[in-house]
Amino acid sequence: MAANMARRSWSVVRFSKNMTSLQLLRQRILLNTSSMCTEASDTFQTFDQTSKRKDFRRMKAAIYKKNRQDSDLEKAARDEKLHIPLDIVRTDWMAKNEFSTTTKLARHYGIYEHMFKQEFTPSVRMLVKFGETDQVHFGNFLTPSQAFHEPTVDYDSSDDIKWTLIFANPDGNFIEKKKEFLHWMIGNIPGSRISDGQVLCEYLPPVPIKGTGFHRFVLCLLKQSGELDLGNYLNTQPRDIFNRTFSLSEFLSNHRHELIPAGLCFFQAAWDETVTRTFRETLGITEPVYKEQEFITPTTAKKILVRQWFESKYRNM
């Protein structure tokens, strides 16, 4: 009887060991299969990207070959009479690549990171001009004197859609560094009629402080779900610099179900004489000034480090 019980318990132990081994083997097979699928997926993705690059190079080479064989085209190029229809090129670029390029440039300049906290792809084309000729693109350079007066902002929209327009500087808030300095804000804009919107913060020209380099100035168009109560954001004292502290990410978070970023453009500007005038006449305060530091090239910096190292090593010899 005892021998039978021992034999049965031994069979149970062997069976449990076999089951454990089978389970481990099954898990190992699943892991290997998963890794093989992942490797295959990565290989396919790499192959797909490589094939696209090869196709693009072949297409480029075919176009070059065709152009070189065109004697009229070559003659016009040599005689400097070759006409390139830039309007057609720009129209084609705007139709195919404008919004994706805007996203890449905004990412490059840190606009998403420092203002929105998340990326989005613009869906509305904004035409922003200061005066007749000074247009805002995606990181171009303008002076505060060029942007001294309110810009004209044009975009396509039906009158039944409401918008919010924000003009802010993520580099110019010397009171709270993690927030933006608000220059202009209009809410509940019916369609594209900016003048009929609710002015929440009056326009203030760019005021990049002297000695702080170039600042980013961002214009953002937000699509509203309908008429919004934005009375809490009304700036009743626009001359008070403390009232121009603003956080776009917090604003979007508070209205995440009512506002969608749709349009984006930005420019860069550094100090000029009009900044002093704006601080004195509009804000009524003394202009803060930072001492400009001399730019040191990498070669010069390396020489300084080597000299300091030698001085520290052989000082007491």
C-alpha positions as CSV (number, residue, x, y, z in Angstrom):
1,M,0.0,0.0,0.0
2,A,2.8,2.4,1.0
3,A,4.7,1.4,-2.2
4,N,1.6,2.2,-4.3
5,M,1.2,5.6,-2.6
6,A,4.9,6.4,-3.2
7,R,4.7,5.3,-6.8
8,R,1.6,7.6,-7.3
9,S,3.2,10.6,-5.6
10,W,6.4,10.1,-7.7
11,S,4.2,10.0,-10.9
12,V,2.5,13.3,-9.8
13,V,5.9,14.9,-9.2
14,R,7.1,13.7,-12.6
15,F,3.9,14.9,-14.3
16,S,4.1,18.4,-12.6
17,K,7.8,18.6,-13.7
18,N,6.9,17.7,-17.2
19,M,4.1,20.3,-17.2
20,T,6.5,23.0,-15.9
21,S,9.0,22.1,-18.6
22,L,6.2,22.2,-21.2
23,Q,5.1,25.6,-19.9
24,L,8.6,27.0,-19.9
25,L,9.2,25.6,-23.4
26,R,5.9,27.2,-24.6
27,Q,6.8,30.6,-23.1
28,R,10.2,30.4,-24.7
29,I,8.7,29.6,-28.1
30,L,6.2,32.5,-27.7
31,L,9.1,34.9,-26.8
32,N,11.1,33.7,-29.8
33,T,8.2,34.1,-32.1
34,S,7.4,37.6,-30.7
35,S,11.0,38.7,-31.1
36,M,11.1,37.2,-34.7
37,C,7.9,39.1,-35.5
38,T,9.4,42.3,-34.1
39,E,12.6,41.8,-36.0
40,A,10.7,41.0,-39.2
41,S,8.6,44.1,-38.7
42,D,11.6,46.3,-38.1
43,T,13.3,44.7,-41.1
44,F,10.3,45.4,-43.3
45,Q,10.0,49.0,-42.1
46,T,13.7,49.5,-42.8
47,F,13.3,47.9,-46.2
48,D,10.3,50.0,-46.9
49,Q,12.1,53.2,-46.1
50,T,15.1,52.1,-48.1
51,S,13.0,51.3,-51.1
52,K,11.3,54.7,-50.9
53,R,14.7,56.4,-50.8
54,K,15.8,54.4,-53.8
55,D,12.7,55.2,-55.7
56,F,13.1,58.9,-55.0
57,R,16.8,58.8,-56.1
58,R,15.7,57.0,-59.3
59,M,13.0,59.6,-60.0
60,K,15.5,62.4,-59.3
61,A,18.1,60.9,-61.6
62,A,15.5,60.5,-64.4
63,I,14.4,64.2,-64.1
64,Y,18.1,65.3,-64.2
65,K,18.7,63.2,-67.2
66,K,15.7,64.5,-69.0
67,N,16.6,68.1,-68.3
68,R,20.2,67.6,-69.5
69,Q,18.9,66.2,-72.8
70,D,16.7,69.3,-73.3
71,S,18.9,71.6,-75.4
72,D,16.4,74.5,-75.2
73,L,16.3,74.3,-71.4
74,E,20.1,74.2,-71.2
75,K,20.5,77.2,-73.5
76,A,18.0,79.2,-71.5
77,A,19.9,78.4,-68.3
78,R,23.2,79.4,-69.8
79,D,21.8,82.7,-71.1
80,E,20.1,83.4,-67.7
81,K,16.7,83.4,-69.4
82,L,15.3,80.3,-67.7
83,H,12.0,81.2,-66.1
84,I,10.9,79.2,-63.0
85,P,7.2,79.7,-62.1
86,L,7.6,80.3,-58.4
87,D,3.9,80.9,-57.9
88,I,3.2,77.4,-59.2
89,V,6.0,75.9,-57.1
90,R,4.7,77.6,-54.0
91,T,1.1,76.6,-54.7
92,D,2.2,73.0,-55.1
93,W,4.3,73.1,-51.9
94,M,1.4,74.7,-49.9
95,A,-0.9,72.0,-51.1
96,K,1.4,69.1,-50.3
97,N,3.9,70.0,-47.6
98,E,3.1,73.3,-45.9
99,F,1.4,71.9,-42.7
100,S,3.9,69.1,-42.3
101,T,6.8,71.6,-42.8
102,T,5.2,73.9,-40.2
103,T,5.1,71.0,-37.7
104,K,8.7,70.2,-38.3
105,L,9.8,73.8,-37.9
106,A,7.7,74.3,-34.8
107,R,9.3,71.2,-33.3
108,H,12.8,72.4,-34.2
109,Y,12.2,75.8,-32.6
110,G,10.8,74.2,-29.4
111,I,7.3,75.8,-29.9
112,Y,5.4,72.7,-29.0
113,E,7.7,71.9,-26.0
114,H,7.7,75.3,-24.4
115,M,4.1,76.4,-25.1
116,F,1.7,73.6,-26.0
117,K,3.3,70.6,-24.2
118,Q,2.1,68.4,-27.1
119,E,2.4,68.4,-30.8
120,F,-0.4,69.1,-33.4
121,T,-0.5,69.5,-37.1
122,P,-1.9,72.9,-38.2
123,S,-5.0,72.7,-40.4
124,V,-5.7,76.3,-41.1
125,R,-3.4,78.5,-43.2
126,M,-2.7,81.9,-41.6
127,L,-1.5,85.0,-43.5
128,V,0.0,87.4,-41.0
129,K,1.5,90.7,-42.1
130,F,2.9,93.7,-40.3
131,G,2.3,96.6,-42.7
132,E,2.3,95.8,-46.4
133,T,5.4,93.7,-46.8
134,D,6.6,92.3,-43.5
135,Q,5.0,88.8,-43.4
136,V,5.3,86.3,-40.6
137,H,6.4,82.8,-41.8
138,F,7.9,80.1,-39.6
139,G,10.9,81.5,-37.7
140,N,11.9,84.4,-40.0
141,F,13.5,87.5,-38.5
142,L,11.6,90.8,-37.9
143,T,12.5,93.8,-35.9
144,P,10.3,95.2,-33.1
145,S,9.9,98.4,-35.1
146,Q,8.5,96.4,-38.0
147,A,6.0,94.8,-35.6
148,F,5.2,98.0,-33.7
149,H,1.5,98.1,-34.9
150,E,-1.1,95.4,-34.9
151,P,-0.7,92.9,-37.8
152,T,-3.4,91.9,-40.2
153,V,-4.4,88.2,-39.8
154,D,-6.2,86.5,-42.7
155,Y,-7.5,82.9,-42.9
156,D,-10.5,81.2,-44.5
157,S,-13.5,80.5,-42.3
158,S,-17.2,80.7,-42.3
159,D,-18.9,83.2,-39.9
160,D,-20.6,80.5,-37.9
161,I,-17.2,79.3,-36.5
162,K,-15.7,81.0,-33.5
163,W,-11.9,81.5,-33.1
164,T,-9.4,82.7,-30.5
165,L,-6.2,84.4,-31.6
166,I,-3.2,84.5,-29.2
167,F,0.1,86.3,-29.7
168,A,2.7,85.4,-27.1
169,N,6.4,85.3,-26.4
170,P,7.7,82.2,-24.6
171,D,11.2,83.8,-24.0
172,G,10.2,87.2,-22.7
173,N,8.6,86.6,-19.3
174,F,11.2,87.7,-16.8
175,I,8.7,87.4,-13.9
176,E,7.7,83.8,-14.4
177,K,10.2,82.0,-16.7
178,K,8.0,79.0,-17.2
179,K,5.1,81.0,-18.6
180,E,4.7,83.2,-21.7
181,F,4.5,87.0,-22.0
182,L,1.1,87.8,-23.6
183,H,1.1,90.5,-26.3
184,W,-2.3,90.1,-27.8
185,M,-5.4,88.0,-27.3
186,I,-8.8,88.1,-29.0
187,G,-11.6,85.6,-28.4
188,N,-14.9,84.7,-29.9
189,I,-13.9,85.9,-33.4
190,P,-16.8,85.3,-35.8
191,G,-15.2,83.6,-38.9
192,S,-12.2,85.6,-40.1
193,R,-13.5,89.0,-38.9
194,I,-10.8,89.8,-36.3
195,S,-12.1,93.3,-35.6
196,D,-15.5,91.8,-34.4
197,G,-13.9,89.6,-31.8
198,Q,-13.7,90.1,-28.1
199,V,-10.4,91.9,-27.2
200,L,-9.2,90.2,-24.0
201,C,-5.7,91.7,-24.1
202,E,-4.7,94.8,-26.0
203,Y,-1.9,94.6,-28.5
204,L,1.6,95.3,-27.2
205,P,4.6,95.5,-29.6
206,P,7.4,93.0,-29.1
207,V,9.7,93.9,-26.2
208,P,12.7,91.6,-26.3
209,I,15.0,92.9,-23.5
210,K,18.4,94.2,-24.5
211,G,21.1,91.6,-23.9
212,T,18.8,88.6,-24.1
213,G,19.3,87.8,-27.8
214,F,16.5,86.7,-30.1
215,H,13.1,85.9,-28.8
216,R,10.4,83.7,-30.4
217,F,7.0,85.4,-31.0
218,V,4.2,83.0,-31.7
219,L,0.7,83.6,-33.2
220,C,-1.7,80.7,-32.6
221,L,-5.2,80.3,-33.9
222,L,-7.6,78.2,-31.8
223,K,-10.9,76.8,-33.1
224,Q,-13.7,77.1,-30.6
225,S,-16.6,74.7,-30.2
226,G,-18.9,77.7,-29.9
227,E,-19.3,80.9,-28.0
228,L,-17.1,80.9,-24.9
229,D,-17.2,82.8,-21.7
230,L,-13.6,84.2,-21.5
231,G,-14.3,87.0,-19.0
232,N,-11.7,85.5,-16.6
233,Y,-9.0,86.3,-19.2
234,L,-9.9,89.9,-19.7
235,N,-6.9,92.2,-19.0
236,T,-8.4,95.4,-17.6
237,Q,-4.9,96.9,-16.9
238,P,-2.8,96.3,-20.1
239,R,-0.1,98.7,-18.9
240,D,0.6,96.4,-15.9
241,I,3.3,94.0,-17.0
242,F,2.3,91.5,-14.3
243,N,-1.1,91.1,-15.9
244,R,0.5,89.8,-19.1
245,T,1.8,86.6,-17.6
246,F,0.1,83.8,-19.5
247,S,0.3,80.0,-20.0
248,L,-1.1,78.7,-23.3
249,S,-0.8,75.1,-22.1
250,E,-2.9,75.8,-19.0
251,F,-5.4,77.8,-21.1
252,L,-5.8,74.8,-23.5
253,S,-6.0,72.4,-20.5
254,N,-8.8,74.4,-18.9
255,H,-10.7,74.4,-22.2
256,R,-9.6,71.0,-23.6
257,H,-13.1,70.2,-24.8
258,E,-13.8,73.6,-26.3
259,L,-10.5,74.7,-28.0
260,I,-8.5,73.0,-30.7
261,P,-5.2,74.5,-32.1
262,A,-5.6,75.0,-35.8
263,G,-3.2,77.7,-37.1
264,L,0.4,78.5,-36.2
265,C,3.1,80.9,-37.4
266,F,6.0,82.6,-35.6
267,F,9.0,84.9,-36.0
268,Q,12.1,85.9,-34.2
269,A,13.1,89.4,-33.0
270,A,15.8,91.1,-31.0
271,W,16.1,94.4,-29.2
272,D,16.0,97.7,-31.0
273,E,15.2,101.3,-30.1
274,T,11.5,100.9,-30.2
275,V,11.7,98.5,-27.2
276,T,12.9,101.4,-25.0
277,R,10.0,103.5,-26.3
278,T,7.4,100.8,-25.6
279,F,8.7,100.3,-22.0
280,R,8.7,104.1,-21.3
281,E,5.5,105.2,-23.1
282,T,3.2,102.2,-23.0
283,L,4.2,100.2,-19.9
284,G,5.4,103.2,-18.0
285,I,8.4,101.5,-16.4
286,T,12.1,101.6,-16.7
287,E,13.5,99.2,-19.3
288,P,15.5,96.3,-17.8
289,V,18.9,95.8,-19.5
290,Y,21.1,92.8,-19.3
291,K,24.8,92.9,-20.0
292,E,25.7,91.2,-23.3
293,Q,28.3,88.5,-23.0
294,E,30.9,88.1,-25.7
295,F,30.4,85.1,-27.8
296,I,33.3,82.6,-27.5
297,T,33.9,80.3,-30.4
298,P,34.5,76.6,-29.7
299,T,38.2,77.0,-30.8
300,T,38.7,79.9,-28.4
301,A,37.0,78.0,-25.6
302,K,39.3,75.0,-26.1
303,K,42.4,77.2,-26.0
304,I,41.1,78.8,-22.7
305,L,40.6,75.4,-21.2
306,V,44.0,74.1,-22.2
307,R,45.7,77.3,-20.8
308,Q,43.8,76.9,-17.5
309,W,44.8,73.3,-17.3
310,F,48.5,74.1,-17.8
311,E,48.3,76.9,-15.2
312,S,46.7,74.7,-12.6
313,K,49.2,71.9,-13.2
314,Y,52.4,73.9,-13.2
315,R,51.5,76.7,-10.9
316,N,53.5,75.5,-7.9
317,M,56.5,74.0,-9.7
